Amino acid sequence: MPYHLADTAWSPRRVLGKRTAHCLEGAIFAAAALRVLGFPPLLLDLEAVQDTDHVLAVFRLRGHWGAIAKSNFSGLRYREPIYQSLRELVMSYFEGYVNLRGDRTLRAFSRPVNLARFDRTHAGWMTSADDLWFIPMHLVGIPHTRLVTRAMARRLSRVDRRSLAAGLVGYREH
């Protein structure tokens, strides 16, 4: 599915109908698909500075974490289930998480949120025709764990031109 830039929070049903998704919608879609396959529908929020946040559908297989994600940046997508901890999984996104100036912007991550928590209050979230704004509102409001200290963040170097260009392979502005 192609990536689209929009201020939307489509349900998996709407994503299927429109045949496009952005990061949040792709993660919600992946969480619903994982649920159908017998996994809990878990989302994890990556928090950034001077950049947009990123949402992952995370799953655990044989004790190891993996992730499914949709992104405009090539390095912020799928991760094999090989990571022993969520922090280790999140750190695998650090190098590729850059803004268009080449700044490394990833700063924190949330705990996994099981979307089954919304089954009672928002039954049918997977098949709804409505936007699912309650999901990003919940993700933004929960505590996040810092990845780097302020001193570390001040010392971070920008990525080089070639690395930035590699991350932008397939990047779409519209």
LOSE-265697 format. One line per field, with one value per residue: chain; residue number from 1; x, y, z of N, C-alpha, C in turn. Coordinates in Angstrom, 1 decimal, padded with zeros to 4 digits, m for minus. Example, Ala and Ser with C-alpha at 12.3 -4.5 7.8 and 13.67 -1.06 7.14 Angstrom:
// LOSE-265697
chain: c(A|A) $
resi: c(1|2) $
nx: c(013.2|012.8) $
ny: c(m005.7|m002.2) $
nz: c(007.8|007.1) $
cax: c(012.3|013.7) $
cay: c(m004.5|m001.1) $
caz: c(007.8|007.1) $
cx: c(013.2|012.9) $
cy: c(m003.3|000.0) $
cz: c(007.8|007.9) $
// end
This chain:
// LOSE-265697
chain: c(A|A|A|A|A|A|A|A|A|A|A|A|A|A|A|A|A|A|A|A|A|A|A|A|A|A|A|A|A|A|A|A|A|A|A|A|A|A|A|A|A|A|A|A|A|A|A|A|A|A|A|A|A|A|A|A|A|A|A|A|A|A|A|A|A|A|A|A|A|A|A|A|A|A|A|A|A|A|A|A|A|A|A|A|A|A|A|A|A|A|A|A|A|A|A|A|A|A|A|A|A|A|A|A|A|A|A|A|A|A|A|A|A|A|A|A|A|A|A|A|A|A|A|A|A|A|A|A|A|A|A|A|A|A|A|A|A|A|A|A|A|A|A|A|A|A|A|A|A|A|A|A|A|A|A|A|A|A|A|A|A|A|A|A|A|A|A|A|A|A|A|A|A|A) $
resi: c(1|2|3|4|5|6|7|8|9|10|11|12|13|14|15|16|17|18|19|20|21|22|23|24|25|26|27|28|29|30|31|32|33|34|35|36|37|38|39|40|41|42|43|44|45|46|47|48|49|50|51|52|53|54|55|56|57|58|59|60|61|62|63|64|65|66|67|68|69|70|71|72|73|74|75|76|77|78|79|80|81|82|83|84|85|86|87|88|89|90|91|92|93|94|95|96|97|98|99|100|101|102|103|104|105|106|107|108|109|110|111|112|113|114|115|116|117|118|119|120|121|122|123|124|125|126|127|128|129|130|131|132|133|134|135|136|137|138|139|140|141|142|143|144|145|146|147|148|149|150|151|152|153|154|155|156|157|158|159|160|161|162|163|164|165|166|167|168|169|170|171|172|173|174) $
nx: c(000.8|000.5|002.1|000.5|000.1|m001.7|m004.1|m005.5|m007.0|m007.6|m009.5|m008.7|m010.5|m011.1|m008.6|m008.2|m010.2|m009.5|m006.9|m004.4|m002.1|m000.9|001.8|000.6|m001.9|m001.1|000.2|m001.9|m003.5|m001.7|m001.6|m004.2|m004.2|m002.3|m003.7|m005.7|m004.2|m003.7|m002.0|m001.6|m003.0|m000.8|000.4|003.2|004.6|006.9|008.7|009.7|011.9|011.7|010.5|008.3|006.3|006.4|004.7|004.5|003.5|003.9|005.2|005.6|007.6|008.4|009.7|011.0|011.1|009.5|008.7|006.2|005.8|004.8|006.3|007.5|010.2|012.8|014.3|012.7|010.8|009.7|010.8|012.6|011.6|013.8|014.8|015.6|014.6|012.2|013.4|015.8|014.7|013.6|015.9|017.0|015.9|017.0|019.3|018.3|016.2|015.7|015.3|014.5|016.6|018.7|019.1|019.3|016.6|015.0|013.8|012.3|010.2|007.1|005.3|004.1|000.8|m002.1|m004.5|m006.9|m007.9|m009.7|m011.9|m014.3|m015.1|m015.0|m016.2|m015.7|m013.6|m011.8|m013.3|m014.7|m016.2|m015.5|m013.0|m010.2|m009.4|m009.1|m007.1|m004.5|m004.6|m004.6|m002.0|m000.3|m000.7|000.3|003.0|006.4|009.5|012.7|015.4|017.9|020.1|019.9|022.4|023.7|022.0|022.6|025.2|024.9|025.6|024.8|023.4|025.3|025.2|024.8|023.7|021.3|020.1|019.8|018.0|015.8|014.9|012.3|010.7|007.9|006.3|003.6) $
ny: c(m001.2|002.2|005.1|007.7|011.2|012.6|014.1|012.0|009.1|006.4|003.4|m000.1|m001.2|001.0|001.6|m000.6|m000.2|002.3|001.7|002.8|004.1|005.9|006.1|005.8|004.6|002.4|001.0|000.4|m001.1|m003.3|m004.3|m005.2|m007.2|m008.9|m009.6|m011.2|m013.3|m014.4|m013.1|m010.7|m007.4|m005.1|m001.8|000.4|003.5|005.7|008.5|011.7|014.5|017.7|016.4|014.0|011.7|008.1|005.1|001.7|m001.6|m004.1|m007.4|m010.6|m013.4|m016.6|m015.6|m013.3|m009.9|m008.3|m006.0|m004.3|m001.8|001.2|003.5|006.6|006.7|004.6|003.1|002.7|000.7|m002.7|m005.1|m008.0|m010.7|m010.7|m009.4|m009.1|m007.4|m004.7|m002.2|m002.8|m003.4|m000.9|000.7|m000.3|001.3|003.8|004.8|005.2|007.0|010.0|013.5|015.7|017.4|015.9|015.4|013.4|012.1|010.5|010.0|008.8|006.1|004.4|002.1|m001.1|m000.9|m002.6|m003.0|m004.3|m003.2|m001.3|m002.6|m002.8|m000.1|001.0|m000.7|m002.7|m001.3|m002.2|m002.5|m000.2|002.6|005.1|007.6|006.7|008.3|008.1|006.3|007.4|009.5|008.3|007.0|009.2|010.2|008.5|007.4|007.7|006.2|007.5|007.5|008.6|010.8|014.3|015.5|013.6|013.9|016.5|016.1|014.6|013.7|014.9|012.9|011.7|012.9|010.8|008.7|009.9|010.2|007.5|006.7|008.1|006.8|006.1|008.0|010.0|013.1|013.8) $
nz: c(000.0|m000.8|000.8|002.5|003.2|005.6|007.8|009.5|011.1|010.3|010.4|010.3|008.4|006.8|005.8|004.2|002.3|001.1|000.3|001.1|003.5|006.4|008.8|011.5|010.8|009.4|011.4|013.2|011.4|011.0|013.7|014.0|012.1|013.2|015.4|014.3|013.6|016.0|017.8|020.5|019.9|019.7|020.2|019.9|020.8|019.4|020.3|019.2|018.7|017.1|014.9|013.5|015.5|015.7|015.1|016.0|015.3|017.6|018.2|019.8|019.5|020.3|022.6|021.7|020.5|017.7|015.0|013.1|010.7|009.1|007.0|005.7|005.5|004.7|006.6|008.8|009.1|009.0|011.6|012.3|014.5|016.7|018.9|022.3|024.2|024.6|024.6|023.3|020.7|020.1|020.0|017.7|015.8|016.1|014.6|012.0|012.4|011.5|010.8|008.0|007.9|008.7|011.4|014.3|015.8|017.5|020.8|022.9|024.1|024.4|026.6|025.4|024.1|024.4|022.1|022.6|024.8|024.1|023.2|024.7|025.1|022.5|020.6|017.8|016.6|014.7|012.4|012.0|010.4|011.2|012.1|014.2|016.5|019.3|019.8|019.0|020.8|023.3|023.1|023.1|025.6|027.5|029.8|028.7|028.1|028.4|026.0|025.6|027.4|028.1|027.8|026.1|023.9|023.0|022.0|019.8|016.4|013.1|010.5|007.6|004.2|002.3|003.9|004.7|002.2|001.5|003.4|002.5|000.2|m001.8|m000.5|m000.1|m000.7|m001.0) $
cax: c(000.0|001.3|002.0|m000.1|000.2|m003.0|m004.5|m006.5|m006.8|m008.5|m009.6|m008.2|m011.5|m011.0|m007.3|m008.4|m011.0|m008.7|m005.7|m003.3|m002.1|000.4|002.4|m000.4|m002.9|m000.4|000.5|m003.2|m003.8|m000.8|m002.0|m005.4|m003.8|m001.6|m004.7|m006.4|m003.3|m003.6|m001.2|m002.3|m002.9|000.0|001.1|004.2|004.8|008.2|008.6|010.8|012.0|011.9|010.2|007.0|006.4|006.3|004.0|004.9|002.8|004.9|004.8|006.6|007.6|009.4|010.4|011.8|010.3|009.6|007.7|005.7|005.6|004.7|007.0|008.1|011.7|013.1|014.8|011.8|009.7|009.7|011.9|012.4|011.5|015.1|015.2|015.4|013.8|011.6|014.4|016.7|014.0|013.5|017.2|017.3|015.3|017.7|020.2|017.5|015.2|016.2|014.5|015.0|017.9|019.7|019.2|018.8|015.5|014.3|014.1|011.6|009.2|006.0|005.1|003.1|m000.6|m003.0|m005.7|m008.1|m008.5|m010.8|m013.0|m015.5|m015.6|m015.1|m016.4|m015.7|m012.6|m011.2|m014.2|m015.4|m016.1|m015.1|m011.6|m009.9|m008.6|m008.9|m005.9|m003.3|m004.8|m004.1|m000.6|000.4|m000.9|000.9|004.4|007.4|010.9|013.8|016.5|019.2|020.1|020.0|023.8|023.9|021.3|023.4|026.4|024.6|026.0|023.9|023.8|025.9|024.3|024.5|022.8|020.0|019.6|019.4|016.7|014.7|014.5|010.8|010.0|006.8|005.8|002.2) $
cay: c(000.0|003.5|005.9|009.0|012.2|013.2|014.2|011.0|008.0|005.4|002.0|m001.1|m001.4|002.1|001.4|m001.6|000.4|003.4|001.1|003.6|004.3|006.5|005.4|005.4|003.7|001.1|000.2|m000.1|m002.2|m004.4|m004.8|m005.9|m008.4|m009.7|m010.2|m012.2|m014.4|m015.0|m012.3|m009.5|m006.2|m004.2|m000.7|001.1|004.9|006.3|009.9|012.4|016.0|018.3|015.4|013.3|010.5|007.0|004.1|000.4|m002.8|m005.0|m008.7|m011.4|m014.7|m017.4|m014.7|m012.2|m008.9|m007.8|m004.9|m004.0|m000.4|001.9|004.8|007.3|006.5|003.2|002.3|002.7|m000.3|m004.0|m005.7|m009.4|m010.9|m011.2|m008.5|m009.6|m006.5|m003.7|m001.2|m003.2|m003.3|000.5|001.2|m000.6|002.4|005.0|005.4|005.6|007.9|011.3|014.4|016.0|018.1|014.9|015.3|012.1|012.7|009.6|010.3|008.0|005.1|004.0|000.7|m001.5|m000.7|m003.6|m002.3|m005.0|m002.4|m000.5|m003.4|m002.5|001.3|001.3|m002.0|m002.6|m000.4|m002.8|m002.5|001.0|003.6|006.3|007.7|006.2|009.3|007.7|005.5|008.3|010.3|007.4|006.8|010.5|010.5|007.5|007.7|007.3|006.0|008.2|006.7|009.3|011.9|015.6|015.7|012.8|014.5|017.7|015.7|013.7|014.3|014.7|011.8|012.2|013.1|009.5|008.0|010.6|009.9|006.1|006.7|008.7|006.0|005.9|009.0|010.8|014.3|013.8) $
caz: c(000.0|m000.8|002.0|002.2|004.2|005.9|009.2|009.6|011.9|009.7|010.9|009.3|007.3|005.9|005.1|003.1|001.3|000.5|m000.2|001.4|004.9|006.9|009.9|012.5|010.2|009.1|012.7|013.6|010.5|011.4|015.0|013.7|011.3|014.1|016.3|013.6|013.6|017.3|018.7|021.0|019.0|020.5|019.5|020.7|020.3|019.4|020.5|018.6|018.8|015.8|013.9|013.9|016.3|014.9|015.8|015.6|015.8|018.0|018.5|020.4|018.9|021.0|023.6|021.1|020.0|016.4|014.8|011.8|010.7|007.8|007.1|004.5|005.6|004.4|007.7|010.0|008.8|009.7|012.3|012.6|016.0|017.2|020.0|023.6|025.0|023.8|024.4|022.2|019.5|019.8|019.6|016.3|015.0|016.4|013.5|010.8|012.8|011.3|010.1|006.7|008.1|009.1|012.8|014.9|016.6|018.4|022.2|023.9|023.7|025.3|026.8|024.5|024.4|023.9|021.6|023.1|025.9|023.5|022.7|025.4|024.9|021.1|020.0|016.3|016.1|013.5|011.2|012.0|009.3|011.8|012.5|015.6|017.2|020.7|019.9|019.1|022.0|024.4|023.0|023.5|027.0|028.5|030.0|027.7|028.6|027.6|025.4|025.7|028.3|027.4|027.4|024.9|022.7|022.6|021.3|018.6|015.1|012.0|009.6|006.4|003.1|001.7|004.8|004.6|000.9|001.6|004.2|001.7|m000.9|m001.8|000.2|m000.9|000.0|m001.0) $
cx: c(000.9|001.1|001.3|000.0|m001.2|m003.2|m005.7|m006.1|m007.7|m008.4|m009.0|m009.2|m011.3|m009.7|m007.5|m009.2|m010.3|m007.4|m004.5|m003.3|m000.8|000.8|001.4|m001.4|m002.3|m000.1|m000.9|m003.7|m003.0|m001.2|m003.3|m005.1|m003.1|m002.7|m005.5|m005.5|m003.0|m002.6|m002.0|m002.0|m002.2|000.6|002.1|004.5|006.3|008.1|009.8|010.7|012.2|011.6|008.8|007.3|006.2|005.6|004.3|003.8|003.9|004.3|005.9|006.4|008.7|010.3|011.1|010.8|010.6|008.6|007.3|005.3|005.5|005.4|007.4|009.6|011.9|013.6|013.9|010.6|009.8|010.9|011.6|012.3|012.8|015.5|014.7|014.5|013.2|012.6|015.4|016.0|013.9|014.8|017.6|016.8|016.1|018.5|019.3|016.4|015.8|015.2|015.1|016.3|019.0|019.9|018.7|017.8|014.8|014.8|013.5|010.7|008.2|006.1|004.2|001.7|m001.4|m004.3|m007.0|m008.7|m009.6|m012.0|m014.4|m016.1|m015.7|m015.2|m016.4|m014.6|m011.9|m012.0|m015.0|m015.2|m015.5|m013.5|m011.4|m009.0|m008.3|m007.6|m004.7|m003.4|m004.3|m002.6|000.2|000.3|m000.3|002.4|005.3|008.7|011.9|014.9|017.8|019.0|020.2|021.4|024.1|023.2|022.0|024.6|026.1|025.0|024.9|024.4|024.4|024.9|023.9|023.5|021.4|019.4|019.1|018.1|015.5|014.3|013.0|010.0|009.0|006.4|004.3|001.6) $
cy: c(001.2|004.3|007.2|009.9|012.8|013.2|013.3|009.9|006.9|004.1|001.1|m001.3|m000.2|002.1|000.5|m001.0|001.5|002.9|002.0|003.8|005.1|005.7|004.9|004.3|002.4|000.3|m000.4|m001.3|m003.5|m005.1|m005.6|m007.2|m009.4|m010.4|m011.3|m013.5|m015.0|m014.2|m011.2|m008.3|m005.1|m003.1|m000.1|002.4|005.2|007.8|010.6|013.8|016.5|017.3|014.8|012.1|009.3|005.9|002.7|m000.6|m003.7|m006.4|m009.5|m012.8|m015.5|m016.5|m013.5|m011.2|m008.6|m006.7|m004.9|m002.6|000.1|003.2|005.3|007.1|005.0|002.4|002.2|001.7|m001.6|m004.4|m007.1|m009.6|m011.6|m010.4|m009.1|m008.7|m005.4|m002.5|m001.5|m003.1|m001.8|001.1|000.8|000.4|003.7|005.6|005.9|006.6|009.4|012.2|014.8|016.8|017.1|014.8|014.0|012.6|011.8|009.8|009.4|007.1|004.8|002.5|000.2|m001.3|m001.8|m003.0|m003.1|m004.1|m001.5|m001.3|m003.1|m001.1|001.7|000.0|m001.8|m001.7|m000.9|m002.6|m001.2|001.8|004.9|006.4|007.2|007.1|009.0|007.0|006.5|009.2|009.5|007.3|008.1|010.7|009.6|007.9|007.0|007.2|006.7|007.3|007.3|010.4|013.2|015.9|014.8|013.4|015.7|017.3|014.8|014.5|014.1|013.5|012.4|012.2|011.7|008.7|008.6|010.2|008.4|006.0|007.2|008.0|005.7|006.9|009.8|012.0|014.4|012.4) $
cz: c(000.0|000.5|001.6|003.4|004.4|007.4|009.5|010.6|011.5|010.4|009.9|008.1|006.3|005.1|003.9|001.9|000.5|m000.2|m000.1|002.9|005.3|008.1|010.9|012.0|009.9|010.3|013.2|012.8|010.8|012.7|014.8|013.0|012.3|015.1|015.6|013.6|015.0|018.3|019.3|020.1|019.8|019.7|020.5|020.0|020.4|019.4|020.0|018.9|017.4|014.6|014.3|014.7|015.3|015.7|015.2|016.1|016.3|018.4|019.1|019.9|019.6|021.9|023.0|020.4|018.5|016.2|013.3|011.7|009.3|007.9|005.7|004.4|005.5|005.7|008.9|009.8|009.6|010.4|012.6|014.1|016.5|018.4|021.3|024.5|024.1|023.6|023.3|020.8|019.1|019.4|018.2|015.3|015.1|015.2|012.3|011.1|012.7|010.6|008.8|006.7|008.4|010.6|013.3|015.9|017.5|019.9|023.2|023.3|024.8|025.6|025.7|025.0|023.7|023.4|022.0|024.2|025.4|023.1|023.4|025.1|023.4|020.3|018.4|015.8|014.9|012.2|011.1|010.8|009.8|012.0|013.9|016.4|018.7|020.8|019.9|020.4|023.2|024.3|023.4|025.0|028.0|028.7|029.0|028.5|027.8|027.1|025.6|026.7|027.5|027.0|026.1|023.7|022.2|021.7|020.1|017.3|014.1|011.2|008.3|005.3|002.4|002.6|004.7|003.3|000.9|002.4|003.5|000.5|m000.8|m001.0|m000.7|m000.1|000.0|m001.1) $
// end
